Amino acid sequence: RLYQIPFGMPTCEDGSEARTLYLVGDFSAPAEFFVTLGVFSFLYSMAALVLYLRFHSLYTENTKLPFTDFCVTVCFAFFWLVAAAAWGKGLSDVKAATRPSTLISAMAICQAEGVSCNAGTTPAMGLANISVVR
């Protein structure tokens, strides 16, 4: 939810206060989907573990239960792949929206003639990139 993040924009005029620029975009849905699927996968894994260990005889005697377990596991694997792709796309959108050149182009003061704006540093996104690889 980048639209909730205020960004202090200098005005470069003596005695004037910094203006507030709000970033554009809401990229929370892919992250929420990724985390929700992870929580449901964890809960299903714990339930399956209890079923395997505590009710082993029920699992081996009922022929539909292993097949159902297999189908649910395949569905979770498919949705995990979809969630990882969505999280990767969401991350690339966040990186594009917070790129220093994008922020500089959104500042009106930087568009004035004779004004040169540059970013002090480039944000480090290494840990965010690793979160997609996992």
Secondary structure, 3 states (H helix, E strand, C coil): CHHHCEEEECCCCCCCCCEEEECCCCCHHHHHHHHHHHHHHHHHHHHHHHHHHHCHHHHHHCCHHHHHHHHHHHHHHHHHHHHHHHHHHHHHHHHHHCCHHHHHHHCHHHHCCCCCCCCCCCCCCHHHHHHHHC
